[in-house]
Amino acid sequence: MEPSQIRTMETIGKLAAGVAHELTTPIQYVGDNLELLSDAFCQLQSSLTQCLQLHGSAGHGGDNCQGATGQAAAGEKRRLKLLAEEIPNVISQSLEGIDYMARLVRSIREFSHPGGQGKQLVDLNRTVQSALTLSRNEWKYVAEVVSRLEPGLPRVACLPDQMTQLLLNLIVNAAQAIEAKSGRGATGRGTITVRTRQEDDWIRIDVEDTGVGIPEEVRARVFDPFFTTKALGRGTGQGLAIARRIVVKEHGGTITLESEGGHGTTFTVRIPLT
């Protein structure tokens, strides 16, 4: 197995629990919504039967029968109105859940089976979206994510799985920096902003966070293998070293950072178009 494939499988292993959790939530509410739709259909059947019975009674009864028929019809009308309001919402929520599950599965499939060993023309906006989907369980409790992706971005010749690996490393790193500052599940969440744009013959990607920042005295070392500023058990010191190797060695690009202690960090990646 190639080293890049090994790294891909390691990342998939780390993300597996989060992906499973992300799938469990929409599966649960899609199932609940289907049960609600099943119950609603039974009510509709019952209402239709009663409407037909009331229609028959109205055709053969007197004034008292017509009065009772009118009261029953009003009750059925209220129930049908309620169902008419609920059912579209239930269907819409279910479709959203299925769409999210499809995107999540597609993202993990594209990452684990990039479809070739060589470089391919890749839409980096789509790569960013896949990385955000795959890493959602890492950031959703600590940060809001803002995507500012330039429309019509030119495709870039790159290694798809490695570009996803790069973005996963930067996004997870940003989430952990925010968690270190404000805690997991705290009321005041941070923000991760991902931007893409073309700059002459380069594609630029910025991953900005509002986390703890990186102290000035260690900024020059953050890309060194095994160097980490995180607490024991939170980092191996490999993420940014791998990111730098992917950008510089594999794609002939650059990766830089700007940081302010206590206020956040921005990593800027530039990948050449040619």
CYANA upper distance limits for C-alpha pairs under 8 A (distance plus 0.5 A):
  1 MET  CA      5 GLN  CA      6.86
  1 MET  CA      6 ILE  CA      7.17
  2 GLU  CA      6 ILE  CA      6.86
  3 PRO  CA      7 ARG  CA      6.79
  4 SER  CA      8 THR  CA      6.68
  4 SER  CA    162 GLN  CA      7.79
  5 GLN  CA      9 MET  CA      6.68
  6 ILE  CA     10 GLU  CA      6.65
  7 ARG  CA     11 THR  CA      6.71
  8 THR  CA     12 ILE  CA      6.72
  8 THR  CA    111 PHE  CA      8.00
  8 THR  CA    112 SER  CA      7.09
  8 THR  CA    161 ASP  CA      7.53
  8 THR  CA    162 GLN  CA      8.34
  8 THR  CA    165 GLN  CA      7.61
  9 MET  CA     13 GLY  CA      6.60
  9 MET  CA    112 SER  CA      7.60
 10 GLU  CA     14 LYS  CA      6.86
 11 THR  CA     15 LEU  CA      6.68
 11 THR  CA    165 GLN  CA      8.09
 12 ILE  CA     16 ALA  CA      6.33
 12 ILE  CA    108 ILE  CA      8.32
 12 ILE  CA    112 SER  CA      7.95
 13 GLY  CA     17 ALA  CA      8.41
 15 LEU  CA     19 VAL  CA      6.56
 15 LEU  CA    134 LEU  CA      7.85
 15 LEU  CA    135 SER  CA      7.74
 16 ALA  CA     20 ALA  CA      6.57
 17 ALA  CA     21 HIS  CA      6.74
 18 GLY  CA     22 GLU  CA      6.62
 18 GLY  CA    135 SER  CA      8.19
 18 GLY  CA    136 ARG  CA      8.38
 18 GLY  CA    137 ASN  CA      5.73
 18 GLY  CA    138 GLU  CA      7.86
 19 VAL  CA     23 LEU  CA      6.72
 19 VAL  CA    104 LEU  CA      8.25
 19 VAL  CA    134 LEU  CA      7.25
 19 VAL  CA    137 ASN  CA      7.69
 20 ALA  CA     24 THR  CA      6.67
 21 HIS  CA     25 THR  CA      7.16
 21 HIS  CA    137 ASN  CA      8.14
 22 GLU  CA     26 PRO  CA      7.86
 22 GLU  CA    136 ARG  CA      8.36
 22 GLU  CA    137 ASN  CA      7.21
 23 LEU  CA     27 ILE  CA      6.68
 23 LEU  CA    101 MET  CA      6.69
 23 LEU  CA    104 LEU  CA      8.46
 24 THR  CA     28 GLN  CA      6.56
 25 THR  CA     29 TYR  CA      7.06
 26 PRO  CA     30 VAL  CA      6.39
 26 PRO  CA     97 GLY  CA      5.50
 26 PRO  CA     98 ILE  CA      7.80
 26 PRO  CA    100 TYR  CA      8.34
 26 PRO  CA    101 MET  CA      7.71
 27 ILE  CA     31 GLY  CA      6.57
 27 ILE  CA     97 GLY  CA      7.81
 27 ILE  CA     98 ILE  CA      8.49
 28 GLN  CA     32 ASP  CA      6.73
 29 TYR  CA     33 ASN  CA      6.45
 29 TYR  CA     94 SER  CA      7.91
 29 TYR  CA     97 GLY  CA      8.34
 30 VAL  CA     34 LEU  CA      6.69
 30 VAL  CA     93 GLN  CA      8.10
 30 VAL  CA     94 SER  CA      5.52
 30 VAL  CA     97 GLY  CA      7.07
 30 VAL  CA     98 ILE  CA      8.19
 31 GLY  CA     35 GLU  CA      6.89
 32 ASP  CA     36 LEU  CA      6.83
 33 ASN  CA     37 LEU  CA      6.62
 33 ASN  CA     90 VAL  CA      6.36
 33 ASN  CA     91 ILE  CA      8.14
 33 ASN  CA     94 SER  CA      7.23
 34 LEU  CA     38 SER  CA      6.59
 35 GLU  CA     39 ASP  CA      6.78
 36 LEU  CA     40 ALA  CA      6.56
 37 LEU  CA     41 PHE  CA      6.53
 37 LEU  CA     87 ILE  CA      7.41
 37 LEU  CA     90 VAL  CA      8.05
 38 SER  CA     42 CYS  CA      6.92
 39 ASP  CA     43 GLN  CA      6.85
 40 ALA  CA     44 LEU  CA      6.65
 40 ALA  CA     83 LEU  CA      7.29
 40 ALA  CA     87 ILE  CA      8.25
 41 PHE  CA     45 GLN  CA      6.67
 42 CYS  CA     46 SER  CA      6.71
 43 GLN  CA     47 SER  CA      6.52
 44 LEU  CA     48 LEU  CA      6.51
 44 LEU  CA     80 LEU  CA      7.87
 45 GLN  CA     49 THR  CA      6.72
 46 SER  CA     50 GLN  CA      6.73
 47 SER  CA     51 CYS  CA      6.51
 47 SER  CA     76 GLU  CA      6.85
 47 SER  CA     80 LEU  CA      8.20
 48 LEU  CA     52 LEU  CA      6.75
 49 THR  CA     53 GLN  CA      6.76
 50 GLN  CA     54 LEU  CA      6.46
 51 CYS  CA     55 HIS  CA      6.52
 51 CYS  CA     73 ALA  CA      7.61
 51 CYS  CA     76 GLU  CA      8.32
 52 LEU  CA     56 GLY  CA      6.80
 53 GLN  CA     57 SER  CA      6.68
 54 LEU  CA     58 ALA  CA      6.52
 54 LEU  CA     69 THR  CA      6.40
 54 LEU  CA     72 ALA  CA      8.47
 54 LEU  CA     73 ALA  CA      7.99
 55 HIS  CA     59 GLY  CA      6.97
 56 GLY  CA     60 HIS  CA      7.27
 57 SER  CA     61 GLY  CA      6.31
 57 SER  CA     65 CYS  CA      7.73
 57 SER  CA     66 GLN  CA      8.37
 57 SER  CA     69 THR  CA      7.97
 58 ALA  CA     62 GLY  CA      8.29
 58 ALA  CA     65 CYS  CA      7.26
 58 ALA  CA     66 GLN  CA      6.09
 58 ALA  CA     69 THR  CA      7.11
 61 GLY  CA     65 CYS  CA      5.71
 61 GLY  CA     66 GLN  CA      7.09
 62 GLY  CA     66 GLN  CA      6.65
 63 ASP  CA     67 GLY  CA      6.65
 64 ASN  CA     68 ALA  CA      6.79
 65 CYS  CA     69 THR  CA      6.46
 66 GLN  CA     70 GLY  CA      6.55
 67 GLY  CA     71 GLN  CA      6.90
 68 ALA  CA     72 ALA  CA      6.71
 69 THR  CA     73 ALA  CA      6.48
 70 GLY  CA     74 ALA  CA      6.65
 71 GLN  CA     75 GLY  CA      6.91
 72 ALA  CA     76 GLU  CA      6.80
 73 ALA  CA     77 LYS  CA      6.58
 74 ALA  CA     78 ARG  CA      6.86
 75 GLY  CA     79 ARG  CA      6.91
 76 GLU  CA     80 LEU  CA      6.56
 77 LYS  CA     81 LYS  CA      6.55
 78 ARG  CA     82 LEU  CA      6.82
 79 ARG  CA     83 LEU  CA      6.83
 80 LEU  CA     84 ALA  CA      6.51
 81 LYS  CA     85 GLU  CA      6.86
 82 LEU  CA     86 GLU  CA      6.77
 83 LEU  CA     87 ILE  CA      6.34
 84 ALA  CA     88 PRO  CA      7.59
 85 GLU  CA     89 ASN  CA      7.74
 86 GLU  CA     90 VAL  CA      6.80
 87 ILE  CA     91 ILE  CA      6.70
 88 PRO  CA     92 SER  CA      6.56
 89 ASN  CA     93 GLN  CA      6.61
 90 VAL  CA     94 SER  CA      6.67
 91 ILE  CA     95 LEU  CA      6.68
 92 SER  CA     96 GLU  CA      6.74
 93 GLN  CA     97 GLY  CA      6.73
 94 SER  CA     98 ILE  CA      6.72
 95 LEU  CA     99 ASP  CA      6.55
 96 GLU  CA    100 TYR  CA      6.66
 97 GLY  CA    101 MET  CA      6.73
 98 ILE  CA    102 ALA  CA      6.62
 99 ASP  CA    103 ARG  CA      6.74
100 TYR  CA    104 LEU  CA      6.66
101 MET  CA    105 VAL  CA      6.63
102 ALA  CA    106 ARG  CA      6.49
103 ARG  CA    107 SER  CA      6.52
103 ARG  CA    130 SER  CA      8.38
103 ARG  CA    133 THR  CA      8.11
104 LEU  CA    108 ILE  CA      6.85
104 LEU  CA    130 SER  CA      8.16
104 LEU  CA    133 THR  CA      6.60
104 LEU  CA    134 LEU  CA      7.03
105 VAL  CA    109 ARG  CA      6.56
106 ARG  CA    110 GLU  CA      6.56
107 SER  CA    111 PHE  CA      6.65
107 SER  CA    130 SER  CA      5.60
107 SER  CA    131 ALA  CA      8.09
107 SER  CA    133 THR  CA      7.74
107 SER  CA    134 LEU  CA      7.25
108 ILE  CA    112 SER  CA      6.53
108 ILE  CA    130 SER  CA      8.49
108 ILE  CA    134 LEU  CA      7.36
109 ARG  CA    113 HIS  CA      6.24
109 ARG  CA    114 PRO  CA      8.39
110 GLU  CA    114 PRO  CA      5.73
110 GLU  CA    115 GLY  CA      8.33
110 GLU  CA    161 ASP  CA      8.31
111 PHE  CA    160 PRO  CA      8.02
111 PHE  CA    161 ASP  CA      5.83
111 PHE  CA    164 THR  CA      7.35
112 SER  CA    161 ASP  CA      7.83
114 PRO  CA    160 PRO  CA      6.68
114 PRO  CA    161 ASP  CA      6.37
117 GLN  CA    159 LEU  CA      8.19
118 GLY  CA    159 LEU  CA      7.03
119 LYS  CA    157 ALA  CA      6.13
119 LYS  CA    158 CYS  CA      5.11
119 LYS  CA    159 LEU  CA      5.21
119 LYS  CA    160 PRO  CA      7.90
120 GLN  CA    156 VAL  CA      8.09
120 GLN  CA    157 ALA  CA      5.53
120 GLN  CA    158 CYS  CA      5.98
120 GLN  CA    159 LEU  CA      6.79
120 GLN  CA    160 PRO  CA      7.56
121 LEU  CA    155 ARG  CA      5.96
121 LEU  CA    156 VAL  CA      5.56
121 LEU  CA    157 ALA  CA      4.86
121 LEU  CA    158 CYS  CA      6.98
122 VAL  CA    127 THR  CA      8.33
122 VAL  CA    155 ARG  CA      5.54
122 VAL  CA    156 VAL  CA      5.71
122 VAL  CA    157 ALA  CA      6.72
122 VAL  CA    158 CYS  CA      7.18
122 VAL  CA    160 PRO  CA      7.26
123 ASP  CA    127 THR  CA      7.01
123 ASP  CA    153 LEU  CA      7.83
123 ASP  CA    154 PRO  CA      7.65
123 ASP  CA    155 ARG  CA      5.37
123 ASP  CA    156 VAL  CA      7.23
124 LEU  CA    128 VAL  CA      6.59
124 LEU  CA    153 LEU  CA      8.24
124 LEU  CA    155 ARG  CA      7.45
124 LEU  CA    156 VAL  CA      7.78
125 ASN  CA    129 GLN  CA      6.86
125 ASN  CA    149 LEU  CA      6.74
125 ASN  CA    150 GLU  CA      8.32
125 ASN  CA    153 LEU  CA      7.86
125 ASN  CA    196 THR  CA      7.68
126 ARG  CA    130 SER  CA      6.65
127 THR  CA    131 ALA  CA      6.66
127 THR  CA    160 PRO  CA      8.28
127 THR  CA    163 MET  CA      7.82
127 THR  CA    164 THR  CA      6.54
128 VAL  CA    132 LEU  CA      6.71
128 VAL  CA    164 THR  CA      7.85
128 VAL  CA    167 LEU  CA      7.30
129 GLN  CA    133 THR  CA      6.69
130 SER  CA    134 LEU  CA      6.63
130 SER  CA    164 THR  CA      8.09
131 ALA  CA    135 SER  CA      6.57
131 ALA  CA    164 THR  CA      6.39
131 ALA  CA    165 GLN  CA      8.49
131 ALA  CA    167 LEU  CA      6.67
131 ALA  CA    168 LEU  CA      6.00
131 ALA  CA    171 ILE  CA      8.48
132 LEU  CA    136 ARG  CA      6.32
132 LEU  CA    168 LEU  CA      8.00
132 LEU  CA    171 ILE  CA      7.97
134 LEU  CA    168 LEU  CA      8.41
135 SER  CA    139 TRP  CA      7.33
135 SER  CA    168 LEU  CA      7.13
135 SER  CA    171 ILE  CA      7.93
135 SER  CA    172 VAL  CA      7.34
136 ARG  CA    140 LYS  CA      6.10
137 ASN  CA    141 TYR  CA      8.02
138 GLU  CA    172 VAL  CA      6.84
138 GLU  CA    175 ALA  CA      7.10
139 TRP  CA    143 ALA  CA      6.05
139 TRP  CA    144 GLU  CA      8.17
139 TRP  CA    172 VAL  CA      7.61
139 TRP  CA    175 ALA  CA      5.63
139 TRP  CA    176 GLN  CA      8.49
140 LYS  CA    144 GLU  CA      7.31
141 TYR  CA    184 ARG  CA      6.53
141 TYR  CA    185 GLY  CA      5.51
141 TYR  CA    186 ALA  CA      8.43
141 TYR  CA    189 ARG  CA      8.27
142 VAL  CA    175 ALA  CA      7.21
142 VAL  CA    178 ILE  CA      7.15
142 VAL  CA    179 GLU  CA      6.39
142 VAL  CA    182 SER  CA      8.28
142 VAL  CA    183 GLY  CA      7.62
142 VAL  CA    184 ARG  CA      5.88
142 VAL  CA    185 GLY  CA      6.28
142 VAL  CA    186 ALA  CA      7.55
142 VAL  CA    189 ARG  CA      5.69
142 VAL  CA    190 GLY  CA      6.76
143 ALA  CA    175 ALA  CA      7.34
143 ALA  CA    178 ILE  CA      7.72
143 ALA  CA    189 ARG  CA      5.45
143 ALA  CA    190 GLY  CA      4.98
143 ALA  CA    191 THR  CA      5.44
143 ALA  CA    192 ILE  CA      6.89
144 GLU  CA    189 ARG  CA      7.39
144 GLU  CA    190 GLY  CA      6.82
144 GLU  CA    191 THR  CA      5.32
144 GLU  CA    192 ILE  CA      6.71
145 VAL  CA    191 THR  CA      6.33
145 VAL  CA    192 ILE  CA      5.31
145 VAL  CA    193 THR  CA      6.30
145 VAL  CA    194 VAL  CA      8.16
146 VAL  CA    191 THR  CA      7.79
146 VAL  CA    192 ILE  CA      6.71
146 VAL  CA    193 THR  CA      5.14
146 VAL  CA    194 VAL  CA      6.78
147 SER  CA    193 THR  CA      6.47
147 SER  CA    194 VAL  CA      5.53
147 SER  CA    195 ARG  CA      6.61
148 ARG  CA    193 THR  CA      7.96
148 ARG  CA    194 VAL  CA      6.62
148 ARG  CA    195 ARG  CA      5.15
148 ARG  CA    196 THR  CA      7.10
149 LEU  CA    194 VAL  CA      8.03
149 LEU  CA    195 ARG  CA      5.85
149 LEU  CA    196 THR  CA      5.32
149 LEU  CA    197 ARG  CA      7.34
150 GLU  CA    195 ARG  CA      8.11
150 GLU  CA    196 THR  CA      6.12
150 GLU  CA    197 ARG  CA      5.68
150 GLU  CA    198 GLN  CA      8.33
153 LEU  CA    197 ARG  CA      7.36
153 LEU  CA    198 GLN  CA      7.28
154 PRO  CA    198 GLN  CA      8.37
154 PRO  CA    273 LEU  CA      8.49
155 ARG  CA    273 LEU  CA      8.37
156 VAL  CA    203 ILE  CA      8.50
156 VAL  CA    271 ILE  CA      8.45
156 VAL  CA    272 PRO  CA      8.23
156 VAL  CA    273 LEU  CA      6.07
156 VAL  CA    274 THR  CA      8.37
157 ALA  CA    273 LEU  CA      7.60
157 ALA  CA    274 THR  CA      8.11
158 CYS  CA    163 MET  CA      7.87
158 CYS  CA    251 HIS  CA      7.17
159 LEU  CA    163 MET  CA      6.77
160 PRO  CA    164 THR  CA      6.82
161 ASP  CA    165 GLN  CA      6.61
162 GLN  CA    166 LEU  CA      6.56
162 GLN  CA    246 ILE  CA      7.05
163 MET  CA    167 LEU  CA      6.80
163 MET  CA    246 ILE  CA      7.97
164 THR  CA    168 LEU  CA      6.54
165 GLN  CA    169 ASN  CA      6.68
165 GLN  CA    243 ALA  CA      8.29
166 LEU  CA    170 LEU  CA      6.92
166 LEU  CA    242 ILE  CA      7.98
166 LEU  CA    243 ALA  CA      5.54
166 LEU  CA    246 ILE  CA      7.40
166 LEU  CA    247 VAL  CA      8.42
167 LEU  CA    171 ILE  CA      6.50
168 LEU  CA    172 VAL  CA      6.42
169 ASN  CA    173 ASN  CA      6.43
169 ASN  CA    239 GLY  CA      6.10
169 ASN  CA    240 LEU  CA      7.51
169 ASN  CA    243 ALA  CA      7.46
170 LEU  CA    174 ALA  CA      6.63
170 LEU  CA    207 VAL  CA      7.31
170 LEU  CA    239 GLY  CA      8.36
170 LEU  CA    240 LEU  CA      8.00
170 LEU  CA    243 ALA  CA      8.26
170 LEU  CA    267 PHE  CA      8.14
171 ILE  CA    175 ALA  CA      6.75
171 ILE  CA    192 ILE  CA      8.24
171 ILE  CA    207 VAL  CA      7.48
172 VAL  CA    176 GLN  CA      6.69
173 ASN  CA    177 ALA  CA      6.71
173 ASN  CA    239 GLY  CA      8.41
174 ALA  CA    178 ILE  CA      6.85
174 ALA  CA    192 ILE  CA      7.34
174 ALA  CA    207 VAL  CA      8.24
174 ALA  CA    208 GLU  CA      7.78
174 ALA  CA    209 ASP  CA      5.98
174 ALA  CA    211 GLY  CA      7.44
174 ALA  CA    265 THR  CA      8.40
175 ALA  CA    179 GLU  CA      6.67
175 ALA  CA    192 ILE  CA      7.93
175 ALA  CA    209 ASP  CA      8.11
175 ALA  CA    211 GLY  CA      8.27
176 GLN  CA    180 ALA  CA      6.56
176 GLN  CA    211 GLY  CA      8.40
177 ALA  CA    181 LYS  CA      7.02
177 ALA  CA    209 ASP  CA      8.12
177 ALA  CA    210 THR  CA      8.33
177 ALA  CA    211 GLY  CA      5.07
177 ALA  CA    212 VAL  CA      6.07
177 ALA  CA    213 GLY  CA      7.63
177 ALA  CA    264 GLY  CA      8.36
178 ILE  CA    182 SER  CA      6.66
178 ILE  CA    183 GLY  CA      7.94
178 ILE  CA    189 ARG  CA      8.44
178 ILE  CA    190 GLY  CA      6.49
178 ILE  CA    191 THR  CA      8.44
178 ILE  CA    209 ASP  CA      7.50
178 ILE  CA    210 THR  CA      6.62
178 ILE  CA    211 GLY  CA      4.26
178 ILE  CA    212 VAL  CA      6.82
179 GLU  CA    183 GLY  CA      5.00
179 GLU  CA    184 ARG  CA      5.95
179 GLU  CA    211 GLY  CA      7.72
180 ALA  CA    211 GLY  CA      7.62
180 ALA  CA    212 VAL  CA      7.05
181 LYS  CA    211 GLY  CA      6.17
181 LYS  CA    212 VAL  CA      5.65
181 LYS  CA    262 GLY  CA      8.19
182 SER  CA    186 ALA  CA      6.97
182 SER  CA    188 GLY  CA      7.68
182 SER  CA    189 ARG  CA      7.52
182 SER  CA    190 GLY  CA      8.13
182 SER  CA    211 GLY  CA      8.43
185 GLY  CA    189 ARG  CA      8.16
190 GLY  CA    209 ASP  CA      7.90
190 GLY  CA    210 THR  CA      6.15
190 GLY  CA    211 GLY  CA      7.51
191 THR  CA    209 ASP  CA      6.28
191 THR  CA    210 THR  CA      6.22
192 ILE  CA    207 VAL  CA      7.52
192 ILE  CA    208 GLU  CA      6.10
192 ILE  CA    209 ASP  CA      5.05
192 ILE  CA    210 THR  CA      7.38
193 THR  CA    206 ASP  CA      8.18
193 THR  CA    207 VAL  CA      6.35
193 THR  CA    208 GLU  CA      5.54
193 THR  CA    209 ASP  CA      6.93
194 VAL  CA    205 ILE  CA      7.65
194 VAL  CA    206 ASP  CA      6.06
194 VAL  CA    207 VAL  CA      5.18
194 VAL  CA    208 GLU  CA      6.89
195 ARG  CA    204 ARG  CA      8.44
195 ARG  CA    205 ILE  CA      6.10
195 ARG  CA    206 ASP  CA      5.56
195 ARG  CA    207 VAL  CA      7.22
196 THR  CA    203 ILE  CA      7.66
196 THR  CA    204 ARG  CA      6.09
196 THR  CA    205 ILE  CA      5.07
196 THR  CA    206 ASP  CA      7.04
197 ARG  CA    203 ILE  CA      6.43
197 ARG  CA    204 ARG  CA      5.90
197 ARG  CA    205 ILE  CA      7.34
198 GLN  CA    202 TRP  CA      6.39
198 GLN  CA    203 ILE  CA      5.11
198 GLN  CA    204 ARG  CA      6.52
199 GLU  CA    203 ILE  CA      6.54
199 GLU  CA    204 ARG  CA      7.18
201 ASP  CA    272 PRO  CA      6.51
201 ASP  CA    273 LEU  CA      5.90
201 ASP  CA    274 THR  CA      7.70
202 TRP  CA    270 ARG  CA      6.52
202 TRP  CA    271 ILE  CA      5.98
202 TRP  CA    272 PRO  CA      4.92
202 TRP  CA    273 LEU  CA      5.83
203 ILE  CA    270 ARG  CA      6.04
203 ILE  CA    271 ILE  CA      5.73
203 ILE  CA    272 PRO  CA      6.84
203 ILE  CA    273 LEU  CA      7.19
204 ARG  CA    268 THR  CA      7.42
204 ARG  CA    269 VAL  CA      6.14
204 ARG  CA    270 ARG  CA      5.02
204 ARG  CA    271 ILE  CA      7.08
205 ILE  CA    268 THR  CA      6.25
205 ILE  CA    269 VAL  CA      5.56
205 ILE  CA    270 ARG  CA      6.93
206 ASP  CA    266 THR  CA      7.04
206 ASP  CA    267 PHE  CA      6.18
206 ASP  CA    268 THR  CA      5.04
206 ASP  CA    269 VAL  CA      6.86
207 VAL  CA    266 THR  CA      6.08
207 VAL  CA    267 PHE  CA      5.79
207 VAL  CA    268 THR  CA      7.12
208 GLU  CA    264 GLY  CA      7.85
208 GLU  CA    265 THR  CA      6.26
208 GLU  CA    266 THR  CA      4.60
208 GLU  CA    267 PHE  CA      6.89
209 ASP  CA    264 GLY  CA      5.77
209 ASP  CA    265 THR  CA      6.02
209 ASP  CA    266 THR  CA      6.89
210 THR  CA    263 HIS  CA      6.10
210 THR  CA    264 GLY  CA      4.59
210 THR  CA    265 THR  CA      7.27
211 GLY  CA    262 GLY  CA      7.19
211 GLY  CA    263 HIS  CA      6.54
211 GLY  CA    264 GLY  CA      4.88
211 GLY  CA    265 THR  CA      7.45
212 VAL  CA    261 GLY  CA      6.67
212 VAL  CA    262 GLY  CA      4.84
212 VAL  CA    263 HIS  CA      6.41
212 VAL  CA    264 GLY  CA      6.00
212 VAL  CA    265 THR  CA      8.45
213 GLY  CA    259 SER  CA      6.07
213 GLY  CA    260 GLU  CA      5.88
213 GLY  CA    261 GLY  CA      4.91
213 GLY  CA    262 GLY  CA      5.63
213 GLY  CA    263 HIS  CA      6.17
213 GLY  CA    264 GLY  CA      4.69
213 GLY  CA    265 THR  CA      5.74
214 ILE  CA    218 VAL  CA      7.63
214 ILE  CA    219 ARG  CA      6.79
214 ILE  CA    259 SER  CA      6.39
214 ILE  CA    260 GLU  CA      7.11
214 ILE  CA    261 GLY  CA      6.07
214 ILE  CA    262 GLY  CA      8.43
214 ILE  CA    264 GLY  CA      8.12
214 ILE  CA    265 THR  CA      7.52
215 PRO  CA    219 ARG  CA      6.95
215 PRO  CA    259 SER  CA      8.40
215 PRO  CA    260 GLU  CA      7.90
215 PRO  CA    261 GLY  CA      6.03
216 GLU  CA    259 SER  CA      8.47
216 GLU  CA    260 GLU  CA      8.43
216 GLU  CA    261 GLY  CA      8.09
218 VAL  CA    222 VAL  CA      7.18
221 ARG  CA    227 PHE  CA      7.44
222 VAL  CA    227 PHE  CA      6.78
222 VAL  CA    228 THR  CA      7.32
222 VAL  CA    240 LEU  CA      7.30
222 VAL  CA    241 ALA  CA      8.18
223 PHE  CA    227 PHE  CA      7.97
223 PHE  CA    240 LEU  CA      5.69
223 PHE  CA    241 ALA  CA      5.11
223 PHE  CA    244 ARG  CA      7.10
224 ASP  CA    237 GLY  CA      8.07
224 ASP  CA    240 LEU  CA      8.23
224 ASP  CA    241 ALA  CA      6.17
225 PRO  CA    237 GLY  CA      6.28
225 PRO  CA    238 GLN  CA      6.04
225 PRO  CA    240 LEU  CA      8.44
225 PRO  CA    241 ALA  CA      5.75
226 PHE  CA    236 THR  CA      6.39
226 PHE  CA    237 GLY  CA      4.28
226 PHE  CA    238 GLN  CA      6.05
226 PHE  CA    241 ALA  CA      8.43
227 PHE  CA    236 THR  CA      8.00
227 PHE  CA    237 GLY  CA      5.00
227 PHE  CA    238 GLN  CA      8.04
228 THR  CA    235 GLY  CA      6.88
228 THR  CA    236 THR  CA      7.18
228 THR  CA    237 GLY  CA      5.10
230 LYS  CA    234 ARG  CA      6.34
230 LYS  CA    235 GLY  CA      6.26
231 ALA  CA    235 GLY  CA      7.60
237 GLY  CA    241 ALA  CA      7.67
238 GLN  CA    242 ILE  CA      6.43
239 GLY  CA    243 ALA  CA      6.71
240 LEU  CA    244 ARG  CA      6.60
241 ALA  CA    245 ARG  CA      6.83
242 ILE  CA    246 ILE  CA      6.64
243 ALA  CA    247 VAL  CA      6.75
244 ARG  CA    248 VAL  CA      6.31
244 ARG  CA    249 LYS  CA      8.21
244 ARG  CA    254 THR  CA      8.32
244 ARG  CA    255 ILE  CA      6.92
245 ARG  CA    249 LYS  CA      5.60
245 ARG  CA    250 GLU  CA      7.11
246 ILE  CA    250 GLU  CA      5.51
246 ILE  CA    251 HIS  CA      7.02
247 VAL  CA    251 HIS  CA      5.73
247 VAL  CA    252 GLY  CA      6.87
247 VAL  CA    253 GLY  CA      5.63
247 VAL  CA    254 THR  CA      6.60
247 VAL  CA    255 ILE  CA      7.21
247 VAL  CA    269 VAL  CA      7.87
247 VAL  CA    270 ARG  CA      8.37
247 VAL  CA    271 ILE  CA      7.65
248 VAL  CA    252 GLY  CA      5.23
248 VAL  CA    253 GLY  CA      5.28
248 VAL  CA    254 THR  CA      6.13
248 VAL  CA    255 ILE  CA      7.94
249 LYS  CA    253 GLY  CA      8.26
251 HIS  CA    271 ILE  CA      7.19
251 HIS  CA    272 PRO  CA      8.09
252 GLY  CA    271 ILE  CA      7.52
252 GLY  CA    272 PRO  CA      7.50
253 GLY  CA    269 VAL  CA      7.81
253 GLY  CA    270 ARG  CA      5.89
253 GLY  CA    271 ILE  CA      5.13
253 GLY  CA    272 PRO  CA      6.58
254 THR  CA    269 VAL  CA      6.30
254 THR  CA    270 ARG  CA      5.74
254 THR  CA    271 ILE  CA      7.42
255 ILE  CA    267 PHE  CA      7.44
255 ILE  CA    268 THR  CA      6.05
255 ILE  CA    269 VAL  CA      5.00
255 ILE  CA    270 ARG  CA      6.97
256 THR  CA    267 PHE  CA      6.27
256 THR  CA    268 THR  CA      5.78
256 THR  CA    269 VAL  CA      7.22
257 LEU  CA    265 THR  CA      7.45
257 LEU  CA    266 THR  CA      6.03
257 LEU  CA    267 PHE  CA      4.90
257 LEU  CA    268 THR  CA      6.52
258 GLU  CA    265 THR  CA      6.23
258 GLU  CA    266 THR  CA      5.76
258 GLU  CA    267 PHE  CA      7.13
259 SER  CA    263 HIS  CA      8.09
259 SER  CA    264 GLY  CA      6.38
259 SER  CA    265 THR  CA      4.71
259 SER  CA    266 THR  CA      6.80
260 GLU  CA    264 GLY  CA      6.32
260 GLU  CA    265 THR  CA      7.04
